[in-house]
Amino acid sequence: MTSEAKFIEALRKLLLHPAARGLEDDCAVLSIGGETLVLTHDMMAEGTHFPVGADMADVAWKLVAVNLSDLAAKGAEPIGVLLGHMLGEGDERFLEGLGEVLRTYAVPLLGGDTIRGTGRSEGARAFGLTAIGRATHVPVPDRRGARPGDSVYVTGTLGRAMLGFEQGQGTGAYGEAYTRPRPLLGEGRALAPQVTAMMDISDGLLLDAWRLGEASRVTLALDSAHFPVADPARRDDCVRWGDDYELLFAAPAGTALPVEATRIGTVAARGASALLVDGNPMSPQDGLGYRH
């Protein structure tokens, strides 16, 4: 079993709680009494999600930010985080960055676990974080709710993280877009009552749009001329590279949106593929974005 998709498909055969949303969404959504909790867990591995030798303060920031971005896609208000930390070089800088991001978003640390790799297991480091949020709107936005006739939108400008990575970590016009992404918590809360489906863009617009179409059992028909990209000469790269953490969502046609966003297409009844770009059917085998 060598791919993330195959592993997740195997997990779906295990006992799942309804809160898991069939493992088709960014978060679990758990109702307890009169409260609805939103829970997510993301990991980052050295050499895959951050380069060897990266500033560990940036690693800590990004670890928290990408999890908060999942909460943003559900319109949730963060309650706190649990950290899984692998000890090693740069721990002091990691703590500095962790403190910065927690203060910036007023998110408390609730606990977690620390380990140290020894012997054959010592080497590349991995970190995990669980973020817990409180729903601000019910029903909580889902990947599975897009309906034929909806319009498809994306916030922000795509490709900034790619350019930041190429310019050098933390340098140039887009440096922090890669090293210190900004979760769109306020935008997510504002959009939650308006959208029929919503997710954040972590693995590239095209791949994540395909995932949204798959989860909703519809086809997203997108117009590439309307993609908001940081470098029009590299439009294709900008929408495949990922790490943007903008919000991709569907909303009924004509909806007065509470945030700035670009309309990039429409939702159609399910056809041969979950994604059409300029009328051409596309699938993950076309290299739509980042896949493990």
Residue frames as qw, qx, qy, qz and C-alpha x, y, z in Angstrom:
[[0.000, 0.892, 0.453, 0.000, 0.00, 0.00, 0.00],
 [0.561, -0.011, 0.051, 0.826, 1.99, 2.99, -1.25],
 [0.034, 0.429, 0.238, 0.871, -0.40, 5.91, -1.67],
 [0.169, 0.037, 0.472, -0.865, -2.36, 8.17, 0.62],
 [0.616, 0.033, -0.225, -0.754, -5.54, 7.53, -1.40],
 [0.678, -0.009, -0.725, -0.118, -5.26, 3.75, -1.00],
 [0.263, -0.022, -0.745, 0.613, -4.59, 4.03, 2.72],
 [0.332, 0.046, 0.264, -0.904, -7.58, 6.33, 3.27],
 [0.690, 0.016, -0.452, -0.566, -9.79, 3.99, 1.26],
 [0.560, -0.042, -0.805, 0.189, -8.71, 1.15, 3.57],
 [0.015, -0.021, -0.570, 0.821, -9.50, 3.29, 6.61],
 [0.518, -0.040, -0.110, -0.847, -13.05, 3.77, 5.32],
 [0.693, -0.085, -0.680, -0.224, -13.62, 0.02, 5.83],
 [0.295, -0.046, -0.738, 0.605, -13.03, 0.41, 9.57],
 [0.193, -0.720, -0.650, 0.148, -15.62, 1.46, 12.10],
 [0.190, 0.272, 0.053, 0.942, -16.29, 5.16, 11.50],
 [0.005, 0.554, 0.569, -0.608, -18.30, 7.60, 13.59],
 [0.325, 0.800, 0.469, 0.184, -20.74, 9.85, 11.70],
 [0.191, -0.917, 0.067, 0.343, -18.58, 12.77, 12.85],
 [0.538, -0.298, 0.551, 0.565, -15.86, 11.50, 10.49],
 [0.479, 0.676, -0.033, -0.560, -17.99, 12.52, 7.47],
 [0.929, 0.336, 0.153, 0.025, -16.85, 9.40, 5.66],
 [0.606, -0.405, 0.312, 0.609, -13.23, 10.70, 5.76],
 [0.466, 0.571, 0.453, 0.501, -14.20, 12.94, 2.83],
 [0.057, -0.962, -0.136, -0.230, -13.81, 16.27, 4.60],
 [0.305, 0.641, -0.430, 0.558, -11.10, 18.42, 6.19],
 [0.175, -0.340, 0.617, -0.688, -12.37, 17.91, 9.73],
 [0.267, -0.362, -0.891, 0.056, -14.51, 15.77, 11.98],
 [0.298, -0.371, -0.007, -0.880, -17.69, 17.47, 13.19],
 [0.379, -0.214, -0.866, 0.246, -18.94, 16.23, 16.55],
 [0.392, -0.559, -0.115, -0.721, -22.14, 17.41, 18.24],
 [0.413, -0.166, -0.772, 0.453, -22.18, 17.09, 22.02],
 [0.060, -0.607, -0.557, 0.563, -25.23, 18.45, 23.79],
 [0.287, 0.901, 0.273, -0.179, -25.82, 21.95, 22.46],
 [0.130, -0.786, 0.436, 0.420, -22.25, 22.38, 21.19],
 [0.892, 0.442, 0.066, 0.074, -20.75, 21.38, 17.84],
 [0.464, -0.676, 0.439, 0.367, -17.02, 20.74, 17.91],
 [0.731, 0.662, -0.163, -0.021, -14.76, 20.74, 14.84],
 [0.665, -0.561, 0.451, 0.199, -11.58, 18.65, 15.07],
 [0.736, 0.646, -0.201, 0.022, -8.66, 18.26, 12.68],
 [0.691, -0.543, 0.385, 0.281, -5.16, 16.78, 12.73],
 [0.662, 0.725, -0.178, 0.068, -2.34, 17.49, 10.29],
 [0.794, -0.408, 0.217, 0.394, 1.29, 16.36, 10.24],
 [0.373, 0.883, -0.281, -0.054, 4.46, 17.79, 8.73],
 [0.925, -0.153, 0.176, 0.299, 7.56, 15.76, 7.81],
 [0.215, -0.755, 0.396, 0.477, 11.10, 17.03, 7.28],
 [0.239, -0.222, 0.770, 0.549, 12.12, 16.86, 3.65],
 [0.126, 0.473, 0.814, 0.312, 8.50, 16.75, 2.48],
 [0.091, -0.878, -0.460, -0.091, 6.61, 19.60, 4.10],
 [0.130, -0.972, 0.185, 0.069, 9.64, 21.66, 5.08],
 [0.677, 0.576, -0.410, 0.204, 13.27, 21.54, 3.89],
 [0.811, -0.279, -0.245, 0.451, 16.14, 20.13, 5.92],
 [0.440, -0.014, -0.107, 0.892, 17.71, 23.08, 7.70],
 [0.136, -0.704, -0.393, -0.575, 14.52, 25.15, 7.80],
 [0.089, -0.341, 0.430, -0.831, 14.10, 27.70, 10.58],
 [0.231, -0.285, -0.919, 0.143, 12.21, 25.69, 13.20],
 [0.148, 0.364, 0.386, -0.834, 10.28, 28.80, 14.22],
 [0.438, 0.244, -0.386, -0.774, 8.76, 28.81, 10.74],
 [0.352, -0.049, -0.923, -0.151, 8.04, 25.06, 11.01],
 [0.046, -0.334, -0.769, 0.544, 6.11, 25.60, 14.25],
 [0.297, 0.357, 0.062, -0.883, 4.17, 28.50, 12.74],
 [0.449, 0.177, -0.617, -0.621, 3.21, 26.51, 9.67],
 [0.221, -0.126, -0.961, 0.106, 2.23, 23.43, 11.69],
 [0.111, 0.440, 0.615, -0.645, -0.32, 25.45, 13.63],
 [0.287, 0.403, -0.149, -0.856, -1.42, 27.56, 10.67],
 [0.331, 0.076, -0.790, -0.511, -2.27, 24.64, 8.37],
 [0.158, -0.336, -0.906, 0.205, -4.45, 23.09, 11.06],
 [0.126, 0.508, 0.367, -0.769, -6.19, 26.39, 11.76],
 [0.261, 0.253, -0.485, -0.795, -6.78, 26.67, 8.00],
 [0.237, -0.213, -0.927, -0.196, -8.81, 23.45, 8.17],
 [0.053, -0.528, -0.665, 0.526, -10.91, 25.01, 10.93],
 [0.136, 0.408, -0.096, -0.898, -11.32, 28.13, 8.78],
 [0.251, 0.025, -0.750, -0.611, -12.79, 25.99, 5.99],
 [0.281, -0.446, -0.850, 0.015, -15.49, 24.89, 8.45],
 [0.192, -0.705, -0.139, -0.669, -16.16, 28.40, 9.73],
 [0.742, -0.485, -0.429, 0.175, -14.96, 27.31, 13.16],
 [0.157, -0.884, 0.273, -0.345, -13.57, 29.36, 16.04],
 [0.609, 0.260, -0.681, 0.313, -10.40, 27.76, 17.49],
 [0.713, -0.671, -0.075, -0.189, -10.54, 26.49, 21.07],
 [0.435, -0.721, 0.534, 0.069, -7.03, 25.09, 21.40],
 [0.700, 0.501, -0.500, -0.097, -4.38, 22.71, 20.04],
 [0.856, -0.396, 0.329, 0.046, -2.58, 19.51, 21.04],
 [0.307, 0.789, -0.513, -0.138, 1.03, 19.16, 19.89],
 [0.971, -0.079, 0.159, 0.156, 2.96, 16.03, 18.90],
 [0.137, 0.921, -0.364, -0.018, 6.65, 17.02, 18.94],
 [0.945, 0.071, -0.090, 0.306, 9.78, 15.07, 18.00],
 [0.407, -0.853, 0.161, 0.285, 12.73, 16.50, 19.94],
 [0.794, 0.258, 0.193, 0.516, 15.88, 17.55, 18.12],
 [0.392, -0.090, 0.053, 0.914, 17.99, 20.47, 16.94],
 [0.067, -0.284, -0.280, -0.915, 16.30, 23.85, 16.90],
 [0.304, -0.562, -0.766, 0.068, 13.76, 23.14, 19.65],
 [0.187, -0.486, -0.297, 0.800, 14.32, 26.60, 21.13],
 [0.121, 0.134, -0.369, -0.912, 13.43, 28.22, 17.80],
 [0.271, -0.349, -0.833, -0.334, 10.44, 25.88, 17.49],
 [0.258, -0.584, -0.642, 0.424, 9.16, 27.13, 20.84],
 [0.055, -0.370, 0.004, 0.927, 9.64, 30.75, 19.75],
 [0.222, -0.035, -0.598, -0.769, 7.63, 30.21, 16.56],
 [0.299, -0.435, -0.848, -0.041, 4.98, 28.23, 18.41],
 [0.175, -0.541, -0.472, 0.674, 4.53, 31.06, 20.89],
 [0.045, 0.234, -0.248, -0.939, 4.28, 33.60, 18.07],
 [0.291, -0.176, -0.712, -0.614, 1.56, 31.79, 16.15],
 [0.312, -0.496, -0.791, 0.174, -0.47, 30.90, 19.26],
 [0.117, -0.502, -0.297, 0.804, -0.41, 34.54, 20.39],
 [0.080, 0.103, -0.430, -0.893, -1.22, 35.84, 16.91],
 [0.445, -0.240, -0.653, -0.563, -4.40, 33.76, 16.68],
 [0.451, -0.364, 0.411, -0.704, -5.18, 33.72, 20.43],
 [0.885, -0.018, -0.400, -0.236, -5.14, 29.92, 20.47],
 [0.484, -0.650, 0.536, -0.237, -4.06, 28.17, 23.69],
 [0.431, 0.303, -0.850, -0.008, -1.93, 25.04, 23.87],
 [0.799, -0.357, 0.004, -0.484, -3.95, 22.29, 25.58],
 [0.725, -0.403, 0.558, -0.006, -1.28, 19.59, 25.79],
 [0.722, 0.559, -0.362, -0.187, 0.15, 16.83, 23.60],
 [0.934, -0.246, 0.190, 0.178, 3.19, 14.54, 23.62],
 [0.186, 0.837, -0.501, -0.119, 6.94, 14.69, 22.98],
 [0.976, -0.039, 0.170, 0.133, 9.26, 11.90, 21.79],
 [0.023, -0.778, 0.554, 0.297, 12.88, 11.49, 20.74],
 [0.918, 0.341, -0.179, -0.096, 13.98, 9.15, 17.96],
 [0.418, -0.661, 0.620, 0.066, 16.88, 6.85, 18.84],
 [0.596, -0.109, 0.765, 0.219, 18.95, 4.25, 17.04],
 [0.301, 0.203, 0.739, 0.568, 17.64, 3.31, 13.61],
 [0.078, 0.794, 0.600, 0.062, 14.57, 5.56, 14.02],
 [0.229, -0.728, -0.024, 0.646, 16.68, 8.69, 14.53],
 [0.376, 0.149, 0.541, 0.737, 16.71, 10.95, 11.47],
 [0.109, -0.367, -0.365, -0.849, 14.06, 12.95, 9.66],
 [0.079, 0.184, 0.648, -0.735, 11.64, 14.59, 12.06],
 [0.211, -0.463, -0.670, -0.540, 7.87, 14.67, 11.97],
 [0.091, 0.078, 0.486, -0.866, 5.41, 16.80, 13.90],
 [0.165, -0.491, -0.783, -0.344, 1.67, 16.53, 14.38],
 [0.111, 0.024, 0.342, -0.933, -0.97, 18.91, 15.68],
 [0.078, -0.556, -0.820, -0.112, -4.63, 18.49, 16.57],
 [0.085, -0.100, 0.065, -0.989, -6.73, 21.64, 16.42],
 [0.054, -0.519, -0.837, 0.163, -10.09, 21.83, 18.16],
 [0.065, -0.119, -0.131, -0.982, -12.68, 24.41, 17.21],
 [0.256, 0.448, 0.683, -0.517, -16.23, 25.45, 17.94],
 [0.236, 0.467, 0.665, 0.533, -18.68, 25.71, 15.05],
 [0.046, 0.273, 0.175, -0.945, -20.02, 29.22, 14.50],
 [0.591, 0.223, -0.166, -0.757, -22.72, 28.09, 12.07],
 [0.363, 0.030, 0.930, -0.043, -24.75, 24.89, 11.80],
 [0.978, 0.009, 0.107, 0.178, -24.82, 23.04, 9.50],
 [0.411, -0.663, 0.416, 0.468, -21.04, 23.18, 9.41],
 [0.528, 0.674, -0.352, -0.379, -19.71, 23.66, 5.85],
 [0.824, -0.080, 0.558, 0.057, -18.83, 20.38, 4.17],
 [0.081, -0.353, 0.693, 0.623, -16.99, 19.26, 1.04],
 [0.183, 0.211, 0.944, 0.177, -20.08, 17.26, 0.13],
 [0.211, 0.626, 0.574, -0.484, -22.72, 19.96, -0.33],
 [0.054, 0.353, -0.381, -0.853, -22.03, 21.58, -3.73],
 [0.537, 0.480, 0.654, -0.232, -25.13, 21.55, -5.98],
 [0.407, 0.342, 0.558, 0.637, -25.63, 21.92, -9.74],
 [0.034, 0.865, 0.350, 0.358, -26.15, 25.58, -10.54],
 [0.515, -0.779, -0.032, 0.357, -23.88, 26.85, -7.77],
 [0.398, 0.853, -0.272, 0.200, -21.02, 29.19, -8.58],
 [0.874, -0.192, -0.150, 0.419, -17.45, 28.21, -7.67],
 [0.012, 0.960, -0.151, 0.236, -15.16, 30.75, -6.01],
 [0.793, -0.095, -0.283, 0.531, -11.67, 31.02, -4.60],
 [0.264, -0.952, -0.029, 0.153, -10.23, 33.65, -2.27],
 [0.460, -0.704, 0.366, 0.399, -6.91, 35.40, -2.70],
 [0.477, 0.728, -0.436, -0.228, -4.15, 34.84, -5.23],
 [0.978, -0.096, 0.184, 0.032, -2.78, 31.40, -6.07],
 [0.796, 0.432, -0.121, 0.407, 0.89, 30.56, -6.52],
 [0.120, -0.897, 0.273, -0.327, 2.27, 32.92, -3.89],
 [0.775, -0.503, 0.383, -0.004, 3.66, 30.04, -1.80],
 [0.885, 0.283, 0.201, 0.312, 5.33, 28.52, -4.87],
 [0.382, 0.794, -0.099, 0.461, 7.04, 31.80, -5.68],
 [0.429, -0.811, 0.306, -0.254, 8.01, 32.28, -2.05],
 [0.914, -0.226, 0.307, 0.141, 9.62, 28.84, -1.97],
 [0.761, 0.464, 0.132, 0.434, 11.56, 29.60, -5.15],
 [0.110, 0.889, -0.138, 0.423, 12.68, 33.03, -3.93],
 [0.398, 0.229, -0.678, 0.574, 14.04, 31.57, -0.71],
 [0.447, -0.567, -0.682, 0.112, 12.42, 30.92, 2.63],
 [0.317, -0.764, -0.340, 0.448, 11.25, 34.12, 4.25],
 [0.248, -0.395, 0.254, 0.847, 12.76, 36.34, 1.55],
 [0.037, 0.158, 0.637, 0.754, 11.43, 38.24, -1.44],
 [0.394, -0.161, -0.102, -0.899, 7.94, 39.51, -2.09],
 [0.812, -0.187, -0.304, -0.461, 6.31, 36.15, -1.36],
 [0.294, 0.358, -0.822, 0.332, 8.73, 34.61, 1.14],
 [0.276, -0.080, 0.713, -0.640, 6.33, 34.35, 4.07],
 [0.753, 0.124, -0.151, -0.628, 3.51, 33.02, 1.88],
 [0.761, 0.163, -0.628, -0.021, 5.37, 29.71, 1.99],
 [0.380, 0.154, -0.733, 0.543, 6.98, 29.78, 5.44],
 [0.047, 0.222, 0.632, -0.741, 4.20, 31.48, 7.42],
 [0.153, -0.401, -0.679, -0.596, 0.80, 31.02, 5.77],
 [0.230, -0.038, 0.361, -0.903, -2.15, 32.91, 7.21],
 [0.020, 0.368, 0.929, 0.019, -5.28, 30.87, 7.98],
 [0.180, -0.279, -0.271, -0.903, -8.42, 32.69, 6.84],
 [0.114, -0.308, -0.857, 0.398, -10.38, 32.23, 10.06],
 [0.214, 0.428, 0.275, -0.834, -12.42, 35.43, 9.78],
 [0.393, 0.258, -0.514, -0.717, -13.26, 34.81, 6.14],
 [0.277, -0.082, -0.952, -0.101, -14.32, 31.25, 6.91],
 [0.029, 0.396, 0.722, -0.567, -16.66, 32.35, 9.67],
 [0.303, 0.426, -0.004, -0.853, -18.20, 34.99, 7.41],
 [0.403, 0.223, -0.674, -0.577, -18.72, 32.52, 4.56],
 [0.073, 0.017, 0.977, -0.199, -20.06, 29.62, 6.62],
 [0.428, 0.435, 0.584, -0.535, -23.74, 30.67, 6.43],
 [0.445, 0.632, -0.179, -0.609, -23.48, 31.36, 2.68],
 [0.201, 0.448, -0.807, -0.328, -21.70, 28.37, 1.16],
 [0.930, 0.003, -0.072, -0.361, -22.94, 24.96, 0.09],
 [0.949, -0.051, -0.058, 0.307, -19.43, 23.45, 0.20],
 [0.053, 0.935, -0.314, 0.158, -16.02, 24.74, 1.29],
 [0.913, -0.209, -0.005, 0.350, -12.44, 23.56, 1.79],
 [0.153, -0.873, 0.310, 0.344, -8.99, 25.09, 1.99],
 [0.780, 0.589, -0.206, 0.046, -6.42, 24.72, -0.79],
 [0.581, -0.662, 0.456, 0.130, -3.39, 22.81, 0.46],
 [0.665, -0.101, 0.655, 0.343, -2.46, 20.58, -2.48],
 [0.102, -0.068, 0.545, 0.829, -3.22, 22.87, -5.43],
 [0.486, 0.241, 0.113, -0.832, -6.44, 24.38, -6.79],
 [0.604, 0.201, -0.579, -0.509, -7.00, 21.72, -9.44],
 [0.384, 0.001, -0.912, 0.146, -6.54, 18.69, -7.20],
 [0.073, 0.200, 0.675, -0.706, -8.58, 20.17, -4.39],
 [0.521, 0.226, -0.091, -0.818, -11.34, 21.21, -6.81],
 [0.564, 0.094, -0.769, -0.285, -11.43, 17.61, -8.06],
 [0.210, -0.091, -0.869, 0.440, -11.73, 16.43, -4.44],
 [0.304, 0.214, 0.369, -0.852, -14.60, 18.81, -3.77],
 [0.605, 0.202, -0.389, -0.665, -16.40, 17.61, -6.89],
 [0.465, 0.053, -0.884, -0.004, -15.80, 13.97, -5.93],
 [0.038, -0.137, -0.770, 0.622, -17.10, 14.47, -2.39],
 [0.398, 0.313, 0.231, -0.831, -20.20, 16.34, -3.65],
 [0.500, 0.275, 0.808, 0.146, -20.82, 13.82, -6.49],
 [0.384, 0.871, 0.189, -0.242, -20.91, 16.71, -8.99],
 [0.698, 0.295, 0.179, 0.628, -18.67, 18.18, -11.69],
 [0.176, -0.807, -0.033, 0.563, -16.86, 21.46, -11.15],
 [0.617, 0.587, 0.310, 0.424, -16.56, 23.22, -14.52],
 [0.374, -0.732, 0.010, 0.570, -13.77, 25.79, -14.19],
 [0.519, 0.827, 0.074, 0.206, -12.52, 28.53, -16.54],
 [0.758, -0.184, -0.068, 0.623, -8.74, 28.84, -16.34],
 [0.271, 0.561, 0.119, 0.773, -8.83, 32.40, -17.67],
 [0.405, -0.772, -0.094, -0.481, -10.42, 33.44, -14.38],
 [0.819, -0.320, -0.321, 0.351, -7.90, 31.77, -12.07],
 [0.111, -0.971, 0.146, -0.154, -6.37, 34.50, -9.86],
 [0.914, -0.036, -0.081, 0.396, -2.65, 33.73, -10.01],
 [0.400, -0.798, 0.117, 0.435, 0.48, 35.48, -8.82],
 [0.169, -0.471, 0.603, 0.622, 2.33, 34.87, -12.10],
 [0.732, 0.478, 0.151, -0.461, 0.12, 34.72, -15.23],
 [0.441, 0.601, -0.629, -0.218, 3.07, 33.39, -17.27],
 [0.185, 0.181, -0.952, 0.164, 3.06, 30.32, -15.01],
 [0.639, -0.198, 0.017, -0.743, -0.69, 29.96, -14.54],
 [0.861, -0.030, -0.478, -0.173, -0.58, 26.15, -14.69],
 [0.505, 0.139, -0.657, 0.543, 2.15, 25.89, -12.05],
 [0.176, -0.271, 0.341, -0.883, 0.32, 28.32, -9.77],
 [0.742, -0.164, 0.012, -0.650, -2.82, 26.18, -9.65],
 [0.901, 0.037, -0.432, -0.028, -1.00, 22.85, -9.16],
 [0.378, 0.440, -0.613, 0.537, 1.80, 23.64, -6.69],
 [0.628, -0.553, -0.548, 0.001, -0.28, 24.04, -3.51],
 [0.496, -0.260, -0.414, 0.718, 0.44, 25.41, -0.03],
 [0.004, 0.453, 0.193, 0.870, -1.80, 28.45, -0.68],
 [0.165, -0.371, -0.758, 0.510, -4.37, 27.87, 2.12],
 [0.305, -0.002, -0.129, -0.944, -6.93, 30.00, 0.36],
 [0.491, 0.220, 0.710, -0.455, -10.61, 28.99, 0.53],
 [0.185, -0.005, -0.755, -0.629, -12.33, 27.16, -2.33],
 [0.290, 0.286, 0.726, -0.553, -16.10, 27.16, -2.08],
 [0.047, -0.368, -0.730, -0.574, -19.43, 26.83, -3.85],
 [0.144, 0.355, 0.478, -0.790, -22.37, 29.13, -3.24],
 [0.424, 0.644, 0.635, -0.040, -25.77, 29.63, -4.89],
 [0.376, 0.373, 0.345, 0.775, -25.57, 31.76, -8.03],
 [0.096, -0.737, -0.234, -0.627, -26.07, 35.44, -7.27],
 [0.649, -0.605, -0.362, 0.286, -25.07, 35.17, -3.58],
 [0.050, 0.914, -0.181, 0.359, -23.81, 38.47, -2.16],
 [0.811, -0.025, -0.424, 0.401, -20.52, 37.31, -0.68],
 [0.433, -0.898, -0.061, 0.050, -19.24, 38.81, 2.59],
 [0.550, -0.559, 0.395, 0.479, -15.58, 38.51, 1.50],
 [0.369, 0.700, -0.412, -0.451, -13.57, 39.19, -1.63],
 [0.655, -0.065, 0.741, 0.130, -13.36, 36.14, -3.89],
 [0.232, 0.405, -0.563, -0.682, -13.01, 35.33, -7.58],
 [0.838, 0.235, 0.333, -0.363, -15.67, 33.36, -9.44],
 [0.083, -0.494, 0.782, 0.371, -13.83, 30.64, -11.37],
 [0.216, -0.001, -0.893, -0.395, -16.62, 28.38, -12.59],
 [0.685, -0.174, -0.007, -0.707, -19.91, 26.63, -11.99],
 [0.381, -0.124, 0.893, -0.205, -21.15, 23.37, -10.51],
 [0.600, 0.174, -0.477, -0.619, -22.77, 20.98, -12.99],
 [0.936, -0.124, 0.155, -0.290, -24.47, 17.61, -12.64],
 [0.548, -0.472, 0.658, 0.210, -21.93, 14.81, -12.39],
 [0.712, 0.589, -0.269, -0.273, -20.45, 13.86, -15.73],
 [0.896, 0.241, -0.331, 0.174, -17.50, 11.69, -16.70],
 [0.555, 0.125, -0.437, 0.697, -15.18, 13.50, -14.27],
 [0.349, -0.743, -0.449, 0.352, -15.46, 15.52, -11.09],
 [0.201, -0.704, 0.105, 0.673, -13.45, 18.31, -12.75],
 [0.598, 0.625, 0.348, 0.362, -13.61, 20.08, -16.10],
 [0.274, -0.641, 0.101, 0.710, -11.09, 22.80, -16.95],
 [0.225, 0.485, -0.379, -0.756, -11.97, 24.77, -20.06],
 [0.817, 0.242, -0.117, -0.510, -14.28, 21.93, -21.02],
 [0.583, 0.367, -0.725, 0.031, -11.62, 19.21, -20.69],
 [0.860, -0.470, -0.113, -0.165, -12.18, 16.40, -18.15],
 [0.261, 0.618, -0.635, 0.384, -9.32, 16.02, -15.68],
 [0.884, -0.410, -0.213, -0.068, -8.38, 13.54, -12.96],
 [0.526, -0.772, 0.338, 0.114, -5.54, 13.12, -10.43],
 [0.836, 0.043, 0.393, 0.381, -3.68, 11.01, -12.98],
 [0.449, 0.788, 0.149, 0.395, -3.18, 14.27, -14.91],
 [0.548, -0.009, -0.278, 0.789, -0.88, 15.58, -12.18],
 [0.132, -0.831, -0.370, -0.395, -3.39, 18.07, -10.78],
 [0.274, -0.845, 0.241, -0.390, -1.46, 18.84, -7.62],
 [0.039, 0.508, -0.800, 0.318, 0.59, 17.47, -4.74],
 [0.907, -0.211, -0.178, -0.317, -0.12, 13.86, -3.73],
 [0.448, -0.594, 0.658, -0.118, 1.68, 11.72, -1.13]]
